Amino acid sequence: MTVTAFPSETQERFALARQVADAVLFEGYVLYPYRASAAKNRLRWQFGVLVPPGWGAECEEHDFQHTECLMEPGAGATLSVEVRFLHARRRTVQRARPDGGFDTVAELRLDDRVLMPWDEGAEERVEVVAPVDDLLGDGVTHPFRRPAGEDAEPVLDAAGRTVGRLLRRREEISGTIRLSARELDGPYRALRLTAVVENTSAWTPSDARDAGRDAALRHSLVATHLLMALSAGSFLSMTDPPEWARGAVAACRNLHTWPVLAGEPGSADLVLSSPIILEDHPAIAPESPGALYDATEIDEILALRTAALTDEEKREARGTDERAAAVIELADSMPPEVLERLHGAVRGLREATGPAPTAPASAAPDGGFPDEHGVQRPDTPWWDPASEAGFDPARDHVVVDGRRVGKGSRVALRPGLRRSDAQDIFLHGRAATVEAVLHDVDGAVHLAVTVEGDPGADIRREQGRFLYFQPDEVTPLEDPA
């Protein structure tokens, strides 16, 4: 038996995961400078787009997502699945005529905004609940359909007069969710869960003018992803599975999507399968003030640049989309203390620099406390700027292969395996001159070098722009006679 309504308990469990899922759903929805006329906002929706099969055959986009992961369901467990996507709708701008009619226009200028044609995205959800036992064998198939439609919204001026209207037209889309499970061989009662989401829309281009991506998007499932929850039992991590499951995890096929554990850290009863690769238990940074629709950017930079837009640019952004208007208002109204909080947070340092132990009996005379290994450590900051006084990049040296290496030394570059920069690999074996010996706050040593034969070496020296290698990545060379 298949049910298409979630119990309230499942809805509550999905609430936290939806915070991250919303970021996936609206990633790239509208980008800085948040105007419809901006070039970057003319090619929309790059992630999780499931196109109609009749159009996808002619391009490199896909009409399905295929998710596989492992789960250990409890007795009598049910699986709840929520497929989420955007349904694109074309917005047309019309100006009111004196006779009561309307004319389609390229823009409609109001005192506070400039309205332009735009493709909006309406959130859609498809919910399926099925007993895990029903997924064995042929599994469960759930078709869904969203009908075409059109609606009109009047546009009023400051005096409340109708000066135009917005027409929104959406096309019919249809799809199918296929859920199945198979028991794994071996002593562990684990199942491989397969979830496939397909676009089954029958639309095909009628002529060359209707064959573009913009036309196909109106019949597509945009930013498609899944949330899956077990009522009893747990899922296994796809990135850090137990040893016995590593082979089975490696055999899972995930096409155009990737499943990770979601919800509270430490829980394993919820999975988010996303077209954007995430780590287990992804979360929105607590410092984030609101959605900016570009998780590849830095919130502080986006907020500052958005606040610096001209009044005319902000008027167009407000008329582009309600979400773009919300970004403008967020940037304009952000208190200084919130903006300061965006300047940066280093999560890894918080445990190390947390409150000192409060048991006075264990404190050393200097106020220090033993660490987890029983070693006495002074109660001082992790970095003391005064400690830099003894370092001199121009005079310091380091011993490499029994030889002193400092400013002016010649070395051969031997980038190690830990380096992933292609430029470093291209420099393997090249001779270089050490310009400075630098020490970082963690105690590591770095050699600033210029490559011999580089025509820009003199400019690099003047500007203090060097390449950096660690001592084990160089070999000392004899100075030329």
C-alpha positions as CSV (number, residue, x, y, z in Angstrom):
1,M,0.0,0.0,0.0
2,T,1.3,3.5,-0.9
3,V,0.2,6.6,0.9
4,T,0.8,10.2,-0.3
5,A,0.6,12.1,2.9
6,F,3.2,12.4,5.6
7,P,2.4,11.8,9.3
8,S,3.1,14.9,11.5
9,E,6.2,13.2,13.1
10,T,7.8,12.8,9.7
11,Q,7.1,16.4,8.8
12,E,8.9,17.5,12.0
13,R,11.9,15.5,11.1
14,F,12.1,16.9,7.6
15,A,11.9,20.5,8.9
16,L,15.6,20.8,9.7
17,A,16.7,19.0,6.6
18,R,14.5,21.4,4.5
19,Q,16.7,24.3,5.6
20,V,19.6,22.8,3.6
21,A,17.2,21.4,0.9
22,D,15.9,25.0,0.3
23,A,19.4,26.1,-0.4
24,V,19.7,23.3,-2.9
25,L,16.3,24.2,-4.4
26,F,17.1,27.8,-4.9
27,E,20.8,27.7,-5.6
28,G,21.5,30.1,-8.5
29,Y,17.8,31.1,-8.7
30,V,18.8,34.8,-9.1
31,L,22.4,35.9,-8.8
32,Y,24.1,39.2,-7.9
33,P,23.3,41.9,-9.0
34,Y,19.8,40.3,-8.8
35,R,18.5,42.0,-12.0
36,A,16.7,40.3,-14.8
37,S,18.8,42.2,-17.3
38,A,22.2,40.9,-16.0
39,A,23.9,38.5,-18.3
40,K,24.4,35.9,-15.6
41,N,20.6,35.8,-14.9
42,R,19.7,35.0,-18.5
43,L,21.0,31.4,-18.4
44,R,19.0,30.0,-15.5
45,W,19.0,26.9,-13.4
46,Q,22.1,24.7,-13.7
47,F,21.5,22.1,-11.1
48,G,19.1,19.1,-10.9
49,V,17.2,20.0,-14.1
50,L,15.3,17.0,-15.4
51,V,14.2,17.9,-18.9
52,P,11.5,16.2,-21.0
53,P,12.8,13.0,-22.6
54,G,11.8,14.2,-26.1
55,W,14.1,17.2,-25.7
56,G,16.9,15.7,-23.6
57,A,17.8,13.3,-26.4
58,E,19.1,16.2,-28.4
59,C,21.3,17.7,-25.6
60,E,23.5,16.8,-22.7
61,E,20.9,17.3,-20.0
62,H,19.1,14.4,-18.4
63,D,15.5,13.3,-17.9
64,F,16.1,11.3,-14.7
65,Q,18.0,11.0,-11.4
66,H,19.0,7.6,-10.0
67,T,19.8,7.3,-6.3
68,E,21.1,4.2,-4.5
69,C,22.0,4.0,-0.8
70,L,22.1,1.4,2.0
71,M,19.7,1.1,4.9
72,E,19.0,-1.1,7.9
73,P,15.3,-0.8,8.4
74,G,13.6,-1.8,11.7
75,A,10.8,-4.3,11.8
76,G,7.6,-2.9,10.1
77,A,9.4,0.3,9.0
78,T,8.0,2.6,6.5
79,L,9.9,4.8,4.0
80,S,8.8,8.4,3.5
81,V,10.0,10.1,0.4
82,E,9.6,13.8,-0.6
83,V,10.6,14.9,-4.1
84,R,11.1,18.6,-4.3
85,F,11.6,20.7,-7.5
86,L,10.7,24.1,-9.0
87,H,8.0,24.5,-11.7
88,A,9.1,27.3,-14.0
89,R,6.4,29.8,-15.0
90,R,6.8,32.5,-17.6
91,R,5.9,36.0,-16.4
92,T,4.8,38.6,-19.0
93,V,4.5,42.3,-18.2
94,Q,1.6,44.3,-19.6
95,R,0.7,48.0,-19.5
96,A,-2.9,49.1,-19.0
97,R,-4.6,51.0,-21.8
98,P,-7.2,53.8,-21.2
99,D,-9.9,51.6,-22.8
100,G,-9.4,48.9,-20.2
101,G,-7.2,46.6,-22.3
102,F,-3.6,45.6,-21.9
103,D,-0.5,45.7,-24.1
104,T,2.6,43.5,-23.6
105,V,5.7,45.6,-22.9
106,A,9.4,45.1,-22.3
107,E,9.3,46.9,-19.0
108,L,6.9,48.7,-16.7
109,R,8.5,51.5,-14.6
110,L,7.0,52.3,-11.2
111,D,8.3,54.6,-8.5
112,D,9.8,51.8,-6.4
113,R,10.5,49.1,-9.0
114,V,11.0,48.2,-12.6
115,L,9.0,45.2,-13.8
116,M,10.5,43.0,-16.6
117,P,9.6,39.6,-18.1
118,W,11.1,36.9,-16.0
119,D,10.8,33.1,-15.4
120,E,9.7,32.5,-11.8
121,G,10.0,29.2,-10.0
122,A,7.2,27.8,-7.9
123,E,8.1,25.1,-5.4
124,E,6.5,21.7,-5.9
125,R,6.5,18.7,-3.6
126,V,5.5,15.1,-4.3
127,E,5.2,12.9,-1.1
128,V,5.1,9.1,-1.0
129,V,5.0,6.8,2.0
130,A,5.3,3.1,1.6
131,P,6.1,0.1,3.9
132,V,9.7,-1.1,3.3
133,D,8.4,-4.6,2.7
134,D,6.5,-3.3,-0.3
135,L,9.7,-2.0,-1.9
136,L,11.1,-5.6,-2.3
137,G,10.5,-7.2,-5.6
138,D,8.9,-4.9,-8.2
139,G,8.8,-2.0,-5.7
140,V,6.5,1.0,-5.8
141,T,5.8,3.3,-8.7
142,H,4.1,6.7,-8.2
143,P,3.2,8.9,-11.2
144,F,2.5,12.6,-10.7
145,R,1.3,15.5,-12.8
146,R,1.1,19.2,-12.5
147,P,-1.4,20.8,-14.9
148,A,-0.9,23.9,-17.1
149,G,-2.5,27.1,-15.9
150,E,-2.4,30.9,-16.1
151,D,-3.2,33.7,-13.7
152,A,-3.1,37.5,-13.7
153,E,-1.9,39.8,-10.9
154,P,-2.8,43.5,-11.2
155,V,0.0,46.1,-10.8
156,L,-1.0,49.2,-8.9
157,D,0.8,52.5,-8.6
158,A,1.4,54.5,-5.4
159,A,-2.2,56.0,-5.7
160,G,-3.8,52.5,-5.9
161,R,-4.6,52.9,-9.7
162,T,-4.2,49.8,-12.0
163,V,-1.3,50.6,-14.3
164,G,-0.7,47.1,-15.6
165,R,-0.7,43.5,-14.8
166,L,1.6,40.4,-14.6
167,L,0.5,37.3,-16.5
168,R,2.0,34.0,-15.3
169,R,1.8,31.0,-17.5
170,R,2.9,27.5,-16.5
171,E,3.0,24.4,-18.7
172,E,2.0,20.9,-17.8
173,I,4.7,18.6,-16.4
174,S,4.5,15.0,-15.4
175,G,6.9,12.6,-13.8
176,T,7.3,9.3,-12.0
177,I,8.9,8.2,-8.7
178,R,10.1,4.5,-8.7
179,L,11.2,3.0,-5.3
180,S,12.6,-0.4,-4.9
181,A,14.9,-2.3,-2.5
182,R,17.0,-5.5,-2.6
183,E,18.5,-7.4,0.3
184,L,22.3,-7.6,0.4
185,D,24.1,-10.9,0.5
186,G,25.8,-11.6,3.8
187,P,25.0,-11.9,7.6
188,Y,23.9,-8.3,7.9
189,R,20.2,-7.4,7.3
190,A,20.8,-4.5,5.0
191,L,18.9,-3.3,1.9
192,R,20.1,-1.4,-1.1
193,L,17.4,1.3,-1.7
194,T,16.9,2.6,-5.2
195,A,15.0,5.8,-5.9
196,V,14.5,7.0,-9.4
197,V,12.8,10.3,-10.4
198,E,11.9,10.7,-14.0
199,N,10.4,13.5,-16.1
200,T,7.8,11.8,-18.3
201,S,6.4,14.9,-20.0
202,A,5.3,14.2,-23.5
203,W,6.4,17.7,-24.8
204,T,8.6,17.9,-27.8
205,P,9.6,21.0,-29.8
206,S,7.1,21.9,-32.5
207,D,9.6,23.8,-34.6
208,A,13.1,25.3,-34.5
209,R,11.9,28.4,-32.6
210,D,10.5,26.2,-29.9
211,A,13.6,24.0,-29.5
212,G,15.7,26.0,-27.2
213,R,16.5,25.4,-23.5
214,D,14.2,28.2,-22.3
215,A,11.2,26.4,-23.9
216,A,12.3,23.0,-22.4
217,L,12.7,24.5,-18.9
218,R,8.9,25.2,-18.7
219,H,8.3,21.5,-19.0
220,S,11.2,20.5,-16.7
221,L,11.6,19.5,-13.1
222,V,14.1,22.2,-11.9
223,A,16.6,21.7,-9.0
224,T,15.2,18.3,-8.3
225,H,16.2,16.5,-5.1
226,L,14.8,14.0,-2.6
227,L,14.4,13.7,1.2
228,M,14.0,10.2,2.5
229,A,13.2,9.1,6.0
230,L,12.8,5.8,7.8
231,S,10.2,5.4,10.6
232,A,12.5,2.8,12.2
233,G,16.1,1.9,11.5
234,S,18.9,3.8,9.9
235,F,20.7,4.6,6.6
236,L,24.4,4.1,6.2
237,S,26.8,6.9,5.3
238,M,27.9,6.8,1.7
239,T,31.1,8.6,2.5
240,D,32.1,6.9,5.8
241,P,30.3,3.5,5.9
242,P,31.3,0.7,8.3
243,E,34.0,-1.6,7.1
244,W,31.6,-4.4,6.3
245,A,29.6,-2.2,4.0
246,R,32.3,-0.6,2.0
247,G,32.1,-3.0,-0.9
248,A,28.3,-2.6,-1.1
249,V,28.5,1.2,-0.9
250,A,31.1,1.2,-3.8
251,A,28.7,-0.9,-5.9
252,C,25.8,1.7,-5.5
253,R,25.0,3.7,-8.7
254,N,24.2,7.3,-8.2
255,L,23.5,9.2,-11.4
256,H,23.0,13.0,-11.5
257,T,22.6,13.1,-7.7
258,W,24.4,12.1,-4.4
259,P,22.8,10.9,-1.1
260,V,24.1,12.2,2.3
261,L,22.9,11.8,5.8
262,A,20.8,14.7,6.9
263,G,19.2,16.1,10.0
264,E,20.8,16.5,13.4
265,P,24.5,15.4,13.6
266,G,24.7,11.8,14.9
267,S,21.3,10.8,13.5
268,A,21.0,8.4,10.6
269,D,17.3,8.1,9.8
270,L,17.2,10.8,7.2
271,V,18.8,11.2,3.7
272,L,19.1,14.1,1.4
273,S,19.9,13.1,-2.2
274,S,21.1,16.3,-4.0
275,P,22.4,17.2,-7.4
276,I,25.0,19.2,-5.5
277,I,27.6,17.1,-3.7
278,L,27.4,17.7,0.0
279,E,28.9,16.2,3.1
280,D,27.0,14.2,5.7
281,H,24.7,16.4,7.9
282,P,25.1,19.6,5.9
283,A,23.9,22.7,7.7
284,I,23.3,26.4,7.0
285,A,26.0,28.5,8.8
286,P,24.4,30.2,11.8
287,E,25.9,33.5,10.8
288,S,24.1,33.6,7.5
289,P,21.5,36.4,7.6
290,G,19.2,34.9,4.9
291,A,19.0,33.4,1.4
292,L,21.4,35.1,-1.1
293,Y,20.9,32.2,-3.7
294,D,24.6,31.8,-4.3
295,A,26.3,29.4,-1.9
296,T,29.5,29.5,-3.8
297,E,29.9,33.1,-2.8
298,I,30.8,34.7,0.5
299,D,27.8,36.2,2.3
300,E,29.8,39.2,3.5
301,I,30.9,40.1,0.0
302,L,27.4,39.7,-1.5
303,A,25.8,41.8,1.3
304,L,28.3,44.6,0.9
305,R,28.1,44.7,-2.9
306,T,24.4,44.5,-2.9
307,A,24.1,47.4,-0.5
308,A,26.4,49.4,-2.8
309,L,24.1,49.0,-5.9
310,T,22.7,52.3,-7.3
311,D,19.1,53.2,-6.6
312,E,18.2,52.4,-10.2
313,E,19.8,49.0,-10.0
314,K,17.9,48.3,-6.8
315,R,14.6,49.3,-8.4
316,E,15.1,46.8,-11.2
317,A,16.2,44.1,-8.7
318,R,13.0,44.7,-6.7
319,G,10.9,44.3,-9.9
320,T,12.8,41.2,-11.0
321,D,11.4,38.7,-8.4
322,E,10.1,38.7,-4.9
323,R,13.1,36.8,-3.7
324,A,15.5,39.4,-5.4
325,A,13.5,42.2,-3.7
326,A,14.0,40.4,-0.3
327,V,17.8,40.3,-0.9
328,I,17.8,44.1,-1.5
329,E,15.8,44.8,1.6
330,L,18.1,42.4,3.6
331,A,21.3,44.2,2.5
332,D,19.8,47.7,3.1
333,S,18.5,46.9,6.6
334,M,21.3,44.7,7.9
335,P,22.5,45.9,11.3
336,P,26.3,46.5,11.7
337,E,26.5,43.7,14.3
338,V,25.0,41.2,11.9
339,L,27.4,42.3,9.1
340,E,30.3,42.1,11.4
341,R,29.3,38.5,12.3
342,L,29.7,37.6,8.6
343,H,33.4,38.6,8.6
344,G,34.3,35.0,9.3
345,A,34.2,32.1,11.7
346,V,36.8,29.3,12.2
347,R,34.8,26.4,13.5
348,G,37.9,24.2,14.1
349,L,39.4,26.6,16.7
350,R,36.4,26.8,18.9
351,E,37.0,23.6,20.9
352,A,40.7,24.5,21.3
353,T,40.0,28.0,22.5
354,G,37.0,27.2,24.6
355,P,36.6,28.0,28.3
356,A,39.5,26.6,30.5
357,P,38.7,23.8,33.0
358,T,37.2,25.2,36.1
359,A,38.6,22.7,38.7
360,P,41.1,24.8,40.6
361,A,42.7,21.8,42.2
362,S,44.2,20.7,38.9
363,A,45.5,24.1,37.9
364,A,49.3,24.6,37.7
365,P,50.9,27.5,39.6
366,D,51.1,29.5,36.3
367,G,47.4,29.0,35.7
368,G,47.8,26.3,33.1
369,F,45.8,23.0,32.9
370,P,46.7,19.6,31.7
371,D,45.4,18.6,28.3
372,E,43.7,15.4,27.4
373,H,47.0,13.6,27.5
374,G,48.0,14.9,30.9
375,V,50.5,17.3,29.5
376,Q,50.7,20.6,31.3
377,R,49.8,23.5,28.9
378,P,49.8,27.2,29.8
379,D,46.5,29.0,29.7
380,T,47.6,31.3,26.9
381,P,46.1,32.2,23.5
382,W,46.8,29.8,20.6
383,W,48.8,32.7,18.9
384,D,50.6,35.5,20.6
385,P,51.6,38.3,18.2
386,A,54.5,39.2,20.5
387,S,56.1,35.9,19.7
388,E,56.8,37.0,16.2
389,A,59.6,39.4,17.4
390,G,62.3,36.7,17.0
391,F,61.6,36.0,13.3
392,D,63.3,37.6,10.4
393,P,62.3,36.3,6.9
394,A,65.4,37.9,5.3
395,R,67.9,36.2,7.7
396,D,66.3,33.0,9.0
397,H,67.3,29.7,7.5
398,V,66.2,26.1,7.5
399,V,68.3,23.0,7.1
400,V,67.5,20.8,4.1
401,D,69.5,17.7,3.3
402,G,72.1,18.9,5.8
403,R,72.6,22.3,4.1
404,R,71.5,25.7,5.2
405,V,68.8,27.2,3.0
406,G,67.9,30.9,3.4
407,K,67.4,34.1,1.3
408,G,69.5,33.9,-1.8
409,S,69.9,30.1,-1.8
410,R,69.3,28.1,-5.0
411,V,67.0,25.1,-4.9
412,A,65.3,22.7,-7.2
413,L,61.6,22.4,-6.8
414,R,60.1,19.0,-6.0
415,P,56.4,19.5,-5.3
416,G,55.1,16.7,-3.1
417,L,52.0,14.5,-3.5
418,R,50.0,16.7,-1.2
419,R,50.1,19.5,-3.7
420,S,47.1,19.6,-6.1
421,D,47.9,22.9,-8.0
422,A,48.7,22.0,-11.6
423,Q,51.1,25.0,-11.7
424,D,53.3,23.4,-9.0
425,I,53.5,20.2,-11.0
426,F,54.6,22.0,-14.1
427,L,57.5,23.5,-12.0
428,H,58.8,20.1,-11.0
429,G,62.6,20.1,-11.4
430,R,62.9,23.9,-12.1
431,A,65.6,25.9,-10.4
432,A,64.4,28.7,-8.1
433,T,65.9,31.3,-5.7
434,V,64.7,31.6,-2.1
435,E,63.5,35.1,-1.3
436,A,62.4,34.6,2.3
437,V,62.0,32.0,5.0
438,L,58.6,32.3,6.6
439,H,57.0,30.8,9.8
440,D,53.3,30.5,10.2
441,V,51.3,30.6,13.5
442,D,51.2,26.7,13.5
443,G,54.9,26.4,13.5
444,A,55.3,25.3,9.9
445,V,58.1,26.7,7.7
446,H,57.5,28.0,4.1
447,L,60.1,29.1,1.5
448,A,59.1,32.0,-0.7
449,V,60.8,31.5,-4.1
450,T,61.1,33.0,-7.6
451,V,61.7,30.7,-10.5
452,E,64.9,31.2,-12.4
453,G,64.2,32.3,-16.0
454,D,60.9,33.9,-15.1
455,P,60.8,37.2,-17.0
456,G,58.5,38.6,-14.2
457,A,60.8,37.7,-11.3
458,D,61.9,41.3,-10.7
459,I,58.3,42.5,-10.6
460,R,57.4,39.7,-8.2
461,R,60.2,40.8,-5.9
462,E,59.0,44.4,-6.0
463,Q,55.4,43.5,-5.2
464,G,56.3,40.7,-2.7
465,R,54.4,38.1,-4.7
466,F,56.2,34.7,-4.6
467,L,55.5,31.0,-4.9
468,Y,55.6,29.0,-1.7
469,F,57.0,25.6,-1.0
470,Q,57.8,23.7,2.2
471,P,61.4,22.5,2.9
472,D,60.7,18.9,2.0
473,E,59.6,20.1,-1.5
474,V,63.0,21.5,-2.5
475,T,66.5,20.2,-3.0
476,P,69.5,22.5,-2.4
477,L,71.6,23.4,-5.5
478,E,75.1,24.6,-5.8
479,D,75.4,28.3,-6.5
480,P,76.8,29.0,-10.0
481,A,80.5,29.6,-10.1
